[in-house]
Amino acid sequence: SNADQQALHEELLTKVPADQVDAYRLEPVDADLSPESEVVEETIAAGAETVESFVEYVLSKRKAVLQSAANNEYEIYSNKGRADVTYQISEDGDTTTVRLRIEGYPPAPSFLADFFRTELEEYAESQA
């Protein structure tokens, strides 16, 4: 309420010089952005453990923060915004397929998908 705001303002002025106190009104922003999801999948001629340690290395390059070890769930902050990344690894004979799902608000998911795609493609070529 206005009375609360006034009281808070007066209380602040007892502690802080008046020229250092500014009041702002927050307005809800009508953002048309919807979250988007990108999937990057790569099959690599290596064992699951080897591939997983590479994926973890690539995540660490992006300073990914582990949210859930059980779900291989990470959060990444980039200069294009934040995104949630999960991955699944499945071994099939001599190859391992890694599947990364990147979710967030544009442009972060497509930016990070490009980064992961490049890293994984180069790694797959080095293992072939």
MODELLER restraints for C-alpha pairs under 7 A, 6 or more apart:
rsr = mdl.restraints
at = mdl.atoms
rsr.add(forms.Gaussian(group=physical.xy_distance, feature=features.Distance(at['CA:33:A'], at['CA:105:A']), mean=6.72, stdev=0.5))
rsr.add(forms.Gaussian(group=physical.xy_distance, feature=features.Distance(at['CA:34:A'], at['CA:105:A']), mean=6.32, stdev=0.5))
rsr.add(forms.Gaussian(group=physical.xy_distance, feature=features.Distance(at['CA:35:A'], at['CA:103:A']), mean=6.80, stdev=0.5))
rsr.add(forms.Gaussian(group=physical.xy_distance, feature=features.Distance(at['CA:35:A'], at['CA:104:A']), mean=5.03, stdev=0.5))
rsr.add(forms.Gaussian(group=physical.xy_distance, feature=features.Distance(at['CA:35:A'], at['CA:105:A']), mean=4.43, stdev=0.5))
rsr.add(forms.Gaussian(group=physical.xy_distance, feature=features.Distance(at['CA:35:A'], at['CA:106:A']), mean=6.92, stdev=0.5))
rsr.add(forms.Gaussian(group=physical.xy_distance, feature=features.Distance(at['CA:36:A'], at['CA:103:A']), mean=5.70, stdev=0.5))
rsr.add(forms.Gaussian(group=physical.xy_distance, feature=features.Distance(at['CA:36:A'], at['CA:104:A']), mean=5.62, stdev=0.5))
rsr.add(forms.Gaussian(group=physical.xy_distance, feature=features.Distance(at['CA:36:A'], at['CA:105:A']), mean=5.90, stdev=0.5))
rsr.add(forms.Gaussian(group=physical.xy_distance, feature=features.Distance(at['CA:36:A'], at['CA:106:A']), mean=6.69, stdev=0.5))
rsr.add(forms.Gaussian(group=physical.xy_distance, feature=features.Distance(at['CA:36:A'], at['CA:109:A']), mean=6.85, stdev=0.5))
rsr.add(forms.Gaussian(group=physical.xy_distance, feature=features.Distance(at['CA:37:A'], at['CA:101:A']), mean=6.79, stdev=0.5))
rsr.add(forms.Gaussian(group=physical.xy_distance, feature=features.Distance(at['CA:37:A'], at['CA:102:A']), mean=5.51, stdev=0.5))
rsr.add(forms.Gaussian(group=physical.xy_distance, feature=features.Distance(at['CA:37:A'], at['CA:103:A']), mean=4.36, stdev=0.5))
rsr.add(forms.Gaussian(group=physical.xy_distance, feature=features.Distance(at['CA:37:A'], at['CA:104:A']), mean=6.65, stdev=0.5))
rsr.add(forms.Gaussian(group=physical.xy_distance, feature=features.Distance(at['CA:37:A'], at['CA:109:A']), mean=6.43, stdev=0.5))
rsr.add(forms.Gaussian(group=physical.xy_distance, feature=features.Distance(at['CA:38:A'], at['CA:101:A']), mean=5.76, stdev=0.5))
rsr.add(forms.Gaussian(group=physical.xy_distance, feature=features.Distance(at['CA:38:A'], at['CA:102:A']), mean=5.12, stdev=0.5))
rsr.add(forms.Gaussian(group=physical.xy_distance, feature=features.Distance(at['CA:38:A'], at['CA:103:A']), mean=6.51, stdev=0.5))
rsr.add(forms.Gaussian(group=physical.xy_distance, feature=features.Distance(at['CA:38:A'], at['CA:109:A']), mean=5.99, stdev=0.5))
rsr.add(forms.Gaussian(group=physical.xy_distance, feature=features.Distance(at['CA:38:A'], at['CA:110:A']), mean=6.48, stdev=0.5))
rsr.add(forms.Gaussian(group=physical.xy_distance, feature=features.Distance(at['CA:38:A'], at['CA:113:A']), mean=6.40, stdev=0.5))
rsr.add(forms.Gaussian(group=physical.xy_distance, feature=features.Distance(at['CA:39:A'], at['CA:99:A']), mean=6.89, stdev=0.5))
rsr.add(forms.Gaussian(group=physical.xy_distance, feature=features.Distance(at['CA:39:A'], at['CA:100:A']), mean=5.59, stdev=0.5))
rsr.add(forms.Gaussian(group=physical.xy_distance, feature=features.Distance(at['CA:39:A'], at['CA:101:A']), mean=4.58, stdev=0.5))
rsr.add(forms.Gaussian(group=physical.xy_distance, feature=features.Distance(at['CA:39:A'], at['CA:102:A']), mean=6.33, stdev=0.5))
rsr.add(forms.Gaussian(group=physical.xy_distance, feature=features.Distance(at['CA:40:A'], at['CA:99:A']), mean=5.75, stdev=0.5))
rsr.add(forms.Gaussian(group=physical.xy_distance, feature=features.Distance(at['CA:40:A'], at['CA:100:A']), mean=5.12, stdev=0.5))
rsr.add(forms.Gaussian(group=physical.xy_distance, feature=features.Distance(at['CA:40:A'], at['CA:101:A']), mean=6.58, stdev=0.5))
rsr.add(forms.Gaussian(group=physical.xy_distance, feature=features.Distance(at['CA:40:A'], at['CA:113:A']), mean=6.31, stdev=0.5))
rsr.add(forms.Gaussian(group=physical.xy_distance, feature=features.Distance(at['CA:40:A'], at['CA:117:A']), mean=6.08, stdev=0.5))
rsr.add(forms.Gaussian(group=physical.xy_distance, feature=features.Distance(at['CA:41:A'], at['CA:97:A']), mean=6.99, stdev=0.5))
rsr.add(forms.Gaussian(group=physical.xy_distance, feature=features.Distance(at['CA:41:A'], at['CA:98:A']), mean=5.68, stdev=0.5))
rsr.add(forms.Gaussian(group=physical.xy_distance, feature=features.Distance(at['CA:41:A'], at['CA:99:A']), mean=4.41, stdev=0.5))
rsr.add(forms.Gaussian(group=physical.xy_distance, feature=features.Distance(at['CA:41:A'], at['CA:100:A']), mean=6.35, stdev=0.5))
rsr.add(forms.Gaussian(group=physical.xy_distance, feature=features.Distance(at['CA:42:A'], at['CA:97:A']), mean=5.61, stdev=0.5))
rsr.add(forms.Gaussian(group=physical.xy_distance, feature=features.Distance(at['CA:42:A'], at['CA:98:A']), mean=5.51, stdev=0.5))
rsr.add(forms.Gaussian(group=physical.xy_distance, feature=features.Distance(at['CA:42:A'], at['CA:99:A']), mean=6.70, stdev=0.5))
rsr.add(forms.Gaussian(group=physical.xy_distance, feature=features.Distance(at['CA:42:A'], at['CA:120:A']), mean=6.54, stdev=0.5))
rsr.add(forms.Gaussian(group=physical.xy_distance, feature=features.Distance(at['CA:43:A'], at['CA:95:A']), mean=6.52, stdev=0.5))
rsr.add(forms.Gaussian(group=physical.xy_distance, feature=features.Distance(at['CA:43:A'], at['CA:96:A']), mean=5.55, stdev=0.5))
rsr.add(forms.Gaussian(group=physical.xy_distance, feature=features.Distance(at['CA:43:A'], at['CA:97:A']), mean=4.12, stdev=0.5))
rsr.add(forms.Gaussian(group=physical.xy_distance, feature=features.Distance(at['CA:43:A'], at['CA:98:A']), mean=6.37, stdev=0.5))
rsr.add(forms.Gaussian(group=physical.xy_distance, feature=features.Distance(at['CA:44:A'], at['CA:95:A']), mean=5.46, stdev=0.5))
rsr.add(forms.Gaussian(group=physical.xy_distance, feature=features.Distance(at['CA:44:A'], at['CA:96:A']), mean=5.27, stdev=0.5))
rsr.add(forms.Gaussian(group=physical.xy_distance, feature=features.Distance(at['CA:44:A'], at['CA:97:A']), mean=6.17, stdev=0.5))
rsr.add(forms.Gaussian(group=physical.xy_distance, feature=features.Distance(at['CA:44:A'], at['CA:124:A']), mean=4.87, stdev=0.5))
rsr.add(forms.Gaussian(group=physical.xy_distance, feature=features.Distance(at['CA:44:A'], at['CA:127:A']), mean=6.87, stdev=0.5))
rsr.add(forms.Gaussian(group=physical.xy_distance, feature=features.Distance(at['CA:45:A'], at['CA:94:A']), mean=6.01, stdev=0.5))
rsr.add(forms.Gaussian(group=physical.xy_distance, feature=features.Distance(at['CA:45:A'], at['CA:95:A']), mean=4.34, stdev=0.5))
rsr.add(forms.Gaussian(group=physical.xy_distance, feature=features.Distance(at['CA:45:A'], at['CA:96:A']), mean=6.39, stdev=0.5))
rsr.add(forms.Gaussian(group=physical.xy_distance, feature=features.Distance(at['CA:45:A'], at['CA:124:A']), mean=6.88, stdev=0.5))
rsr.add(forms.Gaussian(group=physical.xy_distance, feature=features.Distance(at['CA:45:A'], at['CA:127:A']), mean=5.83, stdev=0.5))
rsr.add(forms.Gaussian(group=physical.xy_distance, feature=features.Distance(at['CA:45:A'], at['CA:128:A']), mean=5.80, stdev=0.5))
rsr.add(forms.Gaussian(group=physical.xy_distance, feature=features.Distance(at['CA:46:A'], at['CA:94:A']), mean=6.35, stdev=0.5))
rsr.add(forms.Gaussian(group=physical.xy_distance, feature=features.Distance(at['CA:46:A'], at['CA:95:A']), mean=5.38, stdev=0.5))
rsr.add(forms.Gaussian(group=physical.xy_distance, feature=features.Distance(at['CA:46:A'], at['CA:96:A']), mean=6.06, stdev=0.5))
rsr.add(forms.Gaussian(group=physical.xy_distance, feature=features.Distance(at['CA:46:A'], at['CA:127:A']), mean=6.76, stdev=0.5))
rsr.add(forms.Gaussian(group=physical.xy_distance, feature=features.Distance(at['CA:47:A'], at['CA:91:A']), mean=6.80, stdev=0.5))
rsr.add(forms.Gaussian(group=physical.xy_distance, feature=features.Distance(at['CA:47:A'], at['CA:94:A']), mean=6.78, stdev=0.5))
rsr.add(forms.Gaussian(group=physical.xy_distance, feature=features.Distance(at['CA:47:A'], at['CA:95:A']), mean=6.42, stdev=0.5))
rsr.add(forms.Gaussian(group=physical.xy_distance, feature=features.Distance(at['CA:47:A'], at['CA:96:A']), mean=5.99, stdev=0.5))
rsr.add(forms.Gaussian(group=physical.xy_distance, feature=features.Distance(at['CA:48:A'], at['CA:89:A']), mean=6.74, stdev=0.5))
rsr.add(forms.Gaussian(group=physical.xy_distance, feature=features.Distance(at['CA:48:A'], at['CA:90:A']), mean=6.90, stdev=0.5))
rsr.add(forms.Gaussian(group=physical.xy_distance, feature=features.Distance(at['CA:48:A'], at['CA:91:A']), mean=5.64, stdev=0.5))
rsr.add(forms.Gaussian(group=physical.xy_distance, feature=features.Distance(at['CA:48:A'], at['CA:96:A']), mean=5.62, stdev=0.5))
rsr.add(forms.Gaussian(group=physical.xy_distance, feature=features.Distance(at['CA:62:A'], at['CA:76:A']), mean=6.81, stdev=0.5))
rsr.add(forms.Gaussian(group=physical.xy_distance, feature=features.Distance(at['CA:63:A'], at['CA:76:A']), mean=6.65, stdev=0.5))
rsr.add(forms.Gaussian(group=physical.xy_distance, feature=features.Distance(at['CA:64:A'], at['CA:74:A']), mean=5.85, stdev=0.5))
rsr.add(forms.Gaussian(group=physical.xy_distance, feature=features.Distance(at['CA:64:A'], at['CA:75:A']), mean=5.50, stdev=0.5))
rsr.add(forms.Gaussian(group=physical.xy_distance, feature=features.Distance(at['CA:64:A'], at['CA:76:A']), mean=4.63, stdev=0.5))
rsr.add(forms.Gaussian(group=physical.xy_distance, feature=features.Distance(at['CA:65:A'], at['CA:74:A']), mean=5.30, stdev=0.5))
rsr.add(forms.Gaussian(group=physical.xy_distance, feature=features.Distance(at['CA:65:A'], at['CA:75:A']), mean=5.12, stdev=0.5))
rsr.add(forms.Gaussian(group=physical.xy_distance, feature=features.Distance(at['CA:65:A'], at['CA:76:A']), mean=6.39, stdev=0.5))
rsr.add(forms.Gaussian(group=physical.xy_distance, feature=features.Distance(at['CA:66:A'], at['CA:73:A']), mean=6.12, stdev=0.5))
rsr.add(forms.Gaussian(group=physical.xy_distance, feature=features.Distance(at['CA:66:A'], at['CA:74:A']), mean=4.47, stdev=0.5))
rsr.add(forms.Gaussian(group=physical.xy_distance, feature=features.Distance(at['CA:66:A'], at['CA:75:A']), mean=6.51, stdev=0.5))
rsr.add(forms.Gaussian(group=physical.xy_distance, feature=features.Distance(at['CA:67:A'], at['CA:73:A']), mean=5.39, stdev=0.5))
rsr.add(forms.Gaussian(group=physical.xy_distance, feature=features.Distance(at['CA:67:A'], at['CA:74:A']), mean=5.15, stdev=0.5))
rsr.add(forms.Gaussian(group=physical.xy_distance, feature=features.Distance(at['CA:67:A'], at['CA:75:A']), mean=6.62, stdev=0.5))
rsr.add(forms.Gaussian(group=physical.xy_distance, feature=features.Distance(at['CA:68:A'], at['CA:74:A']), mean=6.99, stdev=0.5))
rsr.add(forms.Gaussian(group=physical.xy_distance, feature=features.Distance(at['CA:72:A'], at['CA:86:A']), mean=5.43, stdev=0.5))
rsr.add(forms.Gaussian(group=physical.xy_distance, feature=features.Distance(at['CA:72:A'], at['CA:87:A']), mean=5.95, stdev=0.5))
rsr.add(forms.Gaussian(group=physical.xy_distance, feature=features.Distance(at['CA:73:A'], at['CA:85:A']), mean=5.78, stdev=0.5))
rsr.add(forms.Gaussian(group=physical.xy_distance, feature=features.Distance(at['CA:73:A'], at['CA:86:A']), mean=4.50, stdev=0.5))
rsr.add(forms.Gaussian(group=physical.xy_distance, feature=features.Distance(at['CA:74:A'], at['CA:84:A']), mean=5.69, stdev=0.5))
rsr.add(forms.Gaussian(group=physical.xy_distance, feature=features.Distance(at['CA:74:A'], at['CA:85:A']), mean=5.05, stdev=0.5))
rsr.add(forms.Gaussian(group=physical.xy_distance, feature=features.Distance(at['CA:74:A'], at['CA:86:A']), mean=6.22, stdev=0.5))
rsr.add(forms.Gaussian(group=physical.xy_distance, feature=features.Distance(at['CA:75:A'], at['CA:83:A']), mean=5.85, stdev=0.5))
rsr.add(forms.Gaussian(group=physical.xy_distance, feature=features.Distance(at['CA:75:A'], at['CA:84:A']), mean=4.57, stdev=0.5))
rsr.add(forms.Gaussian(group=physical.xy_distance, feature=features.Distance(at['CA:75:A'], at['CA:85:A']), mean=6.09, stdev=0.5))
rsr.add(forms.Gaussian(group=physical.xy_distance, feature=features.Distance(at['CA:76:A'], at['CA:82:A']), mean=5.50, stdev=0.5))
rsr.add(forms.Gaussian(group=physical.xy_distance, feature=features.Distance(at['CA:76:A'], at['CA:83:A']), mean=5.36, stdev=0.5))
rsr.add(forms.Gaussian(group=physical.xy_distance, feature=features.Distance(at['CA:76:A'], at['CA:84:A']), mean=6.32, stdev=0.5))
rsr.add(forms.Gaussian(group=physical.xy_distance, feature=features.Distance(at['CA:77:A'], at['CA:83:A']), mean=6.60, stdev=0.5))
rsr.add(forms.Gaussian(group=physical.xy_distance, feature=features.Distance(at['CA:80:A'], at['CA:107:A']), mean=5.91, stdev=0.5))
rsr.add(forms.Gaussian(group=physical.xy_distance, feature=features.Distance(at['CA:80:A'], at['CA:108:A']), mean=4.88, stdev=0.5))
rsr.add(forms.Gaussian(group=physical.xy_distance, feature=features.Distance(at['CA:81:A'], at['CA:108:A']), mean=5.17, stdev=0.5))
rsr.add(forms.Gaussian(group=physical.xy_distance, feature=features.Distance(at['CA:82:A'], at['CA:104:A']), mean=6.47, stdev=0.5))
rsr.add(forms.Gaussian(group=physical.xy_distance, feature=features.Distance(at['CA:82:A'], at['CA:108:A']), mean=6.26, stdev=0.5))
rsr.add(forms.Gaussian(group=physical.xy_distance, feature=features.Distance(at['CA:83:A'], at['CA:102:A']), mean=6.42, stdev=0.5))
rsr.add(forms.Gaussian(group=physical.xy_distance, feature=features.Distance(at['CA:83:A'], at['CA:103:A']), mean=5.42, stdev=0.5))
rsr.add(forms.Gaussian(group=physical.xy_distance, feature=features.Distance(at['CA:83:A'], at['CA:104:A']), mean=4.47, stdev=0.5))
rsr.add(forms.Gaussian(group=physical.xy_distance, feature=features.Distance(at['CA:83:A'], at['CA:108:A']), mean=6.31, stdev=0.5))
rsr.add(forms.Gaussian(group=physical.xy_distance, feature=features.Distance(at['CA:83:A'], at['CA:109:A']), mean=6.41, stdev=0.5))
rsr.add(forms.Gaussian(group=physical.xy_distance, feature=features.Distance(at['CA:84:A'], at['CA:102:A']), mean=5.70, stdev=0.5))
rsr.add(forms.Gaussian(group=physical.xy_distance, feature=features.Distance(at['CA:84:A'], at['CA:103:A']), mean=5.17, stdev=0.5))
rsr.add(forms.Gaussian(group=physical.xy_distance, feature=features.Distance(at['CA:84:A'], at['CA:104:A']), mean=6.34, stdev=0.5))
rsr.add(forms.Gaussian(group=physical.xy_distance, feature=features.Distance(at['CA:85:A'], at['CA:100:A']), mean=6.79, stdev=0.5))
rsr.add(forms.Gaussian(group=physical.xy_distance, feature=features.Distance(at['CA:85:A'], at['CA:101:A']), mean=5.61, stdev=0.5))
rsr.add(forms.Gaussian(group=physical.xy_distance, feature=features.Distance(at['CA:85:A'], at['CA:102:A']), mean=4.55, stdev=0.5))
rsr.add(forms.Gaussian(group=physical.xy_distance, feature=features.Distance(at['CA:85:A'], at['CA:103:A']), mean=6.46, stdev=0.5))
rsr.add(forms.Gaussian(group=physical.xy_distance, feature=features.Distance(at['CA:86:A'], at['CA:100:A']), mean=5.75, stdev=0.5))
rsr.add(forms.Gaussian(group=physical.xy_distance, feature=features.Distance(at['CA:86:A'], at['CA:101:A']), mean=5.33, stdev=0.5))
rsr.add(forms.Gaussian(group=physical.xy_distance, feature=features.Distance(at['CA:86:A'], at['CA:102:A']), mean=6.74, stdev=0.5))
rsr.add(forms.Gaussian(group=physical.xy_distance, feature=features.Distance(at['CA:87:A'], at['CA:98:A']), mean=6.91, stdev=0.5))
rsr.add(forms.Gaussian(group=physical.xy_distance, feature=features.Distance(at['CA:87:A'], at['CA:99:A']), mean=5.42, stdev=0.5))
rsr.add(forms.Gaussian(group=physical.xy_distance, feature=features.Distance(at['CA:87:A'], at['CA:100:A']), mean=4.27, stdev=0.5))
rsr.add(forms.Gaussian(group=physical.xy_distance, feature=features.Distance(at['CA:87:A'], at['CA:101:A']), mean=6.15, stdev=0.5))
rsr.add(forms.Gaussian(group=physical.xy_distance, feature=features.Distance(at['CA:88:A'], at['CA:98:A']), mean=5.78, stdev=0.5))
rsr.add(forms.Gaussian(group=physical.xy_distance, feature=features.Distance(at['CA:88:A'], at['CA:99:A']), mean=5.21, stdev=0.5))
rsr.add(forms.Gaussian(group=physical.xy_distance, feature=features.Distance(at['CA:88:A'], at['CA:100:A']), mean=6.61, stdev=0.5))
rsr.add(forms.Gaussian(group=physical.xy_distance, feature=features.Distance(at['CA:89:A'], at['CA:96:A']), mean=6.79, stdev=0.5))
rsr.add(forms.Gaussian(group=physical.xy_distance, feature=features.Distance(at['CA:89:A'], at['CA:97:A']), mean=5.71, stdev=0.5))
rsr.add(forms.Gaussian(group=physical.xy_distance, feature=features.Distance(at['CA:89:A'], at['CA:98:A']), mean=4.54, stdev=0.5))
rsr.add(forms.Gaussian(group=physical.xy_distance, feature=features.Distance(at['CA:89:A'], at['CA:99:A']), mean=6.41, stdev=0.5))
rsr.add(forms.Gaussian(group=physical.xy_distance, feature=features.Distance(at['CA:90:A'], at['CA:96:A']), mean=5.60, stdev=0.5))
rsr.add(forms.Gaussian(group=physical.xy_distance, feature=features.Distance(at['CA:90:A'], at['CA:97:A']), mean=5.32, stdev=0.5))
rsr.add(forms.Gaussian(group=physical.xy_distance, feature=features.Distance(at['CA:90:A'], at['CA:98:A']), mean=6.61, stdev=0.5))
rsr.add(forms.Gaussian(group=physical.xy_distance, feature=features.Distance(at['CA:91:A'], at['CA:97:A']), mean=6.36, stdev=0.5))
rsr.add(forms.Gaussian(group=physical.xy_distance, feature=features.Distance(at['CA:102:A'], at['CA:109:A']), mean=5.51, stdev=0.5))
rsr.add(forms.Gaussian(group=physical.xy_distance, feature=features.Distance(at['CA:102:A'], at['CA:113:A']), mean=6.92, stdev=0.5))
rsr.add(forms.Gaussian(group=physical.xy_distance, feature=features.Distance(at['CA:103:A'], at['CA:109:A']), mean=5.83, stdev=0.5))
